[in-house]
Amino acid sequence: MAVSLREYRARIKSTESMKKITRAMELIAASRIIKAQQRAQAAAPYARELTRAVSAVATFSNVEHPLTTEPEDPKRAAVLVVTSDRGLAGAYSSSVLREAERLAERLRGEGKEVDTYISGRKGQAYFGFRQRPVVRAWTGFSDQPTYEKAAEIGQALIAAFLAHEGEQGQVSSRGAEGEEYEVPAVDEVHVVFTRFRSMLSQEPSTIRLLPLEVVEGAERPESSELLPLYEFEPSAEEVLDTLLPQYVQSRIYFAHLQAAASELAARQQAMKSATDNADELIKKYKRIANQARQAGITQEISEIVGGVNALADANAGSE
């Protein structure tokens, strides 16, 4: 019984140590999520104004641009899956991967081949374990995304999309360190990420990034409001050439900011659940240890009483 009691005490000690770790990770995630929300809110005005500018050019220029032109017979689609670099975030990465699998299945049902692009080590490990091809992967910045990385991802996806305008079947894309990658030409680009709704709600979402579907808003202006007149310098084509890539990169960056806030919120919830479970487990082990200790004491008392009775009987028989 003493050995069993020592085992339970060792379990209690190890569970308490694990509880301290999960509690610390919960507090770290809670402190970082505020900064992630602030970064997303700070990026929102730029994304909103850029959307308005792109909407104005696309609406009033009457110019067809490769990034806004629908292919007649799309045969290939690229899917960017935004996951996390680290674990201990509950079902965060698995939820977005399931959404990506549903999107890929739908695209294949439409007769399109799917090229996978990954952001985050979890997605890279998921496809690597299943020995499924990945065109390119970017890792190491899921909790603190930067615009430079988003711009690099946007340039690679734009290059792959614009390649379908020519006769070549693939195009060279240059990475951040100057290395070149051969990427196949695609007719569509989709992004799968986790949209941050609240601290308790994170929703996997899918958007079609290319060809662009620019929507400024659902509300119409009032009848008394005058529509502005636009002049494009030097030309509408050059304005679109400049704005549309920035618009794509901005949306990718904003998707990564949303994903970062969702990852931290999911990690905080997961670590809080782990801490609560550790509390319950410690209470259970203490209760079992106390029962074992009480049983050991009762057995020792019974043995002492039995020994005293046996000694008394032996003394009485000798007399």
C-alpha positions in Angstrom: 0.0 0.0 0.0 2.9 2.3 0.8 4.2 1.9 -2.8 0.8 2.7 -4.3 0.7 5.9 -2.1 4.1 7.0 -3.3 2.9 6.5 -6.9 -0.1 8.7 -6.4 2.0 11.4 -4.8 4.4 11.3 -7.8 1.4 11.6 -10.1 0.1 14.6 -8.1 3.5 16.3 -8.3 3.8 15.8 -12.0 0.3 17.0 -12.7 0.9 20.1 -10.6 4.0 20.8 -12.7 2.0 20.4 -15.9 -0.7 22.7 -14.5 1.9 25.4 -14.0 3.0 25.1 -17.6 -0.5 25.2 -19.1 -1.5 28.1 -16.8 1.6 30.1 -18.0 0.8 29.3 -21.7 -2.8 30.5 -21.1 -1.6 33.8 -19.7 0.9 34.3 -22.5 -1.8 33.6 -25.1 -4.2 36.0 -23.3 -1.6 38.8 -23.4 -0.6 38.3 -27.0 -4.2 38.1 -28.3 -4.7 41.7 -27.4 -1.8 42.8 -29.5 -3.0 40.5 -32.4 -6.5 42.2 -32.2 -4.9 45.6 -32.2 -2.8 44.8 -35.3 -5.9 43.5 -37.1 -7.8 46.7 -36.2 -4.9 48.8 -37.3 -4.7 47.1 -40.7 -8.4 47.4 -41.3 -8.6 51.1 -42.4 -5.8 50.6 -45.0 -7.5 47.5 -46.3 -10.9 49.3 -46.4 -9.6 52.3 -48.3 -7.6 50.2 -50.7 -10.8 48.2 -51.4 -12.6 51.5 -52.1 -9.9 52.6 -54.5 -9.8 49.3 -56.3 -13.6 49.3 -56.5 -13.5 52.8 -58.0 -11.0 51.9 -60.6 -12.7 48.6 -61.5 -16.1 50.3 -61.7 -15.4 53.6 -63.5 -12.4 52.7 -65.7 -14.1 50.1 -67.9 -10.7 48.4 -68.4 -10.3 44.7 -68.5 -7.4 43.5 -66.4 -5.9 40.0 -66.2 -6.5 39.8 -62.5 -10.2 40.6 -62.9 -10.9 38.5 -66.0 -12.7 35.2 -65.7 -11.0 32.4 -67.6 -13.4 30.8 -70.1 -12.6 27.2 -69.0 -10.7 27.0 -65.7 -8.8 23.8 -65.3 -6.5 24.4 -62.4 -6.9 26.1 -59.0 -4.4 27.1 -56.3 -5.4 26.8 -52.6 -3.5 28.7 -49.9 -4.0 27.0 -46.5 -3.2 29.2 -43.5 -2.3 27.1 -40.5 -0.2 27.5 -37.3 3.5 26.8 -36.7 2.9 25.4 -33.2 0.5 23.1 -31.6 -1.4 23.2 -28.3 -4.2 25.2 -29.9 -7.0 22.7 -29.7 -8.8 22.0 -33.0 -7.5 25.3 -34.7 -5.3 23.7 -37.4 -7.4 20.6 -37.9 -10.5 22.7 -38.5 -8.9 24.8 -41.2 -7.4 21.7 -42.8 -10.8 20.1 -42.9 -12.2 23.2 -44.6 -9.3 23.0 -47.1 -10.1 19.3 -47.8 -13.8 20.2 -48.4 -12.8 23.0 -50.8 -10.3 20.7 -52.7 -13.0 18.0 -53.0 -15.5 20.6 -54.4 -12.9 21.9 -56.9 -12.1 18.4 -58.1 -15.8 17.8 -58.5 -15.8 20.7 -60.9 -13.1 19.1 -62.9 -10.2 21.3 -61.7 -6.8 20.2 -60.6 -5.7 21.5 -57.2 -2.3 23.0 -56.3 -1.7 23.4 -52.6 0.2 26.2 -51.0 0.9 26.1 -47.3 1.4 28.8 -44.6 2.4 27.2 -41.3 4.3 24.1 -40.2 1.1 22.2 -39.1 -0.2 22.3 -42.7 3.2 21.3 -44.1 3.4 18.3 -41.7 -0.2 17.3 -42.5 0.4 17.1 -46.2 4.0 15.7 -45.8 2.8 12.9 -43.6 0.3 11.9 -46.2 2.9 12.2 -49.0 0.8 14.7 -50.9 2.5 17.3 -53.0 2.8 21.0 -51.9 3.9 23.6 -54.4 5.4 26.0 -51.8 5.3 26.4 -48.1 6.0 29.4 -45.8 6.6 28.8 -42.1 7.8 30.6 -39.0 5.5 33.6 -38.7 2.0 32.3 -37.9 1.7 34.0 -34.5 3.3 37.3 -35.7 2.6 37.7 -39.4 4.4 40.4 -41.4 3.5 42.3 -44.5 6.7 41.3 -46.2 5.8 37.6 -45.9 2.3 38.3 -47.1 3.7 40.3 -50.1 6.0 37.3 -50.9 3.0 34.9 -50.8 0.9 37.3 -52.9 3.6 37.7 -55.5 3.9 33.9 -55.9 0.2 33.5 -56.3 -0.2 36.4 -58.7 2.7 35.0 -60.8 1.1 31.6 -60.9 -2.3 33.2 -61.9 -0.9 35.4 -64.6 1.0 32.5 -66.1 -2.2 31.2 -67.6 -2.3 34.2 -69.9 0.7 32.8 -71.8 1.4 29.5 -73.4 3.8 28.2 -70.7 2.6 25.7 -68.2 4.6 27.1 -65.3 6.4 30.2 -64.2 9.4 31.0 -62.1 8.8 32.6 -58.7 11.6 34.1 -56.6 11.6 33.6 -52.8 12.7 36.0 -50.1 16.3 34.7 -50.2 16.6 35.0 -54.0 16.0 31.3 -54.7 13.7 30.5 -57.7 10.7 28.2 -57.7 8.9 26.7 -60.6 5.2 27.0 -60.0 2.4 25.7 -62.3 0.0 28.1 -63.9 -3.5 28.3 -62.4 -6.8 29.8 -63.3 -8.1 30.4 -59.8 -6.6 31.2 -56.4 -8.4 30.4 -53.1 -7.4 31.2 -49.5 -8.5 29.1 -46.6 -8.0 30.7 -43.2 -9.7 31.1 -39.8 -11.7 34.2 -39.3 -11.7 35.7 -35.8 -15.2 36.3 -34.6 -14.7 36.6 -30.9 -12.7 35.1 -28.1 -15.0 32.1 -28.1 -15.7 31.8 -31.8 -13.2 31.2 -34.6 -14.6 30.2 -38.0 -12.8 28.5 -40.8 -13.5 30.6 -44.0 -12.8 30.3 -47.7 -12.4 33.2 -50.1 -11.7 33.3 -53.8 -8.8 35.7 -54.2 -8.3 35.5 -58.0 -9.9 36.4 -60.3 -10.7 39.4 -58.2 -14.3 39.9 -57.0 -14.1 43.5 -55.7 -17.1 44.4 -53.6 -17.0 47.7 -51.8 -20.2 47.2 -49.8 -23.8 46.1 -49.9 -25.3 49.5 -49.0 -26.2 51.8 -51.9 -25.6 55.5 -51.6 -28.6 57.8 -51.0 -30.3 59.3 -53.9 -29.2 62.8 -52.9 -25.5 61.7 -52.8 -23.5 62.6 -55.8 -21.1 60.1 -57.3 -17.5 61.3 -57.6 -15.8 61.6 -61.0 -12.5 59.9 -61.3 -9.5 60.8 -63.4 -6.7 58.2 -63.8 -3.1 59.3 -64.1 -1.2 58.2 -66.1 -3.8 55.7 -67.2 -6.4 53.3 -65.8 -4.3 50.3 -66.9 -1.3 51.4 -65.0 -3.4 52.3 -61.9 -4.8 48.8 -61.9 -1.3 47.3 -62.4 -0.3 49.1 -59.2 -3.4 48.7 -57.1 -4.5 45.2 -57.7 -1.3 43.4 -56.6 -1.3 45.6 -53.4 -5.0 44.7 -52.9 -4.2 40.9 -53.2 -1.2 41.3 -50.8 -3.4 43.3 -48.3 -6.1 40.6 -48.3 -3.5 37.9 -47.7 -1.9 39.9 -44.9 -5.3 40.6 -43.3 -6.2 36.9 -43.5 -2.9 36.1 -41.7 -3.8 38.7 -39.0 -7.2 37.1 -38.5 -5.6 33.7 -38.4 -3.0 34.8 -35.8 -5.7 36.2 -33.5 -7.8 33.0 -33.9 -4.7 30.8 -33.1 -4.0 32.7 -29.9 -7.7 32.6 -28.9 -7.8 28.8 -29.6 -4.6 28.3 -27.7 -5.9 30.2 -24.7 -9.1 28.1 -24.6 -7.2 24.9 -25.0 -4.7 25.8 -22.2 -7.6 26.9 -19.9 -9.3 23.5 -20.5 -6.0 21.7 -19.8 -5.5 23.7 -16.6 -9.1 22.9 -15.4 -8.6 19.2 -16.3 -5.3 19.2 -14.3 -7.2 20.7 -11.3 -9.8 17.9 -11.5 -7.1 15.3 -11.9 -5.2 16.5 -8.9 -8.4 16.4 -6.8 -9.0 12.9 -8.0 -5.5 11.7 -7.2 -5.6 13.3 -3.8 -8.9 11.6 -3.0 -7.5 8.3 -4.1 -4.2 8.9 -2.2 -6.2 9.8 1.0 -8.3 6.6 0.6 -5.1 4.6 0.1 -3.5 6.2 3.1 -6.6 5.6 5.3 -6.8 2.0 4.1 -3.1 1.6 5.0 -3.7 3.1 8.5 -6.7 0.9 9.1 -4.8 -2.2 8.0 -1.9 -1.3 10.4 -4.3 -0.8 13.3 -6.0 -4.1 12.5 -2.7 -5.8 12.5 -1.7 -4.2 15.8 -5.0 -5.1 17.4 -4.8 -8.6 16.0 -1.2 -9.0 17.4 -2.3 -7.7 20.8 -5.2 -10.2 20.9 -3.0 -13.0 19.8 -0.4 -12.2 22.5 -3.1 -11.9 25.1 -4.5 -15.3 24.1 -1.1 -16.8 24.2 -0.4 -15.4 27.8 -3.8 -16.7 28.9 -3.1 -20.2 27.6 0.3 -20.3 29.3 -1.3 -19.6 32.7 
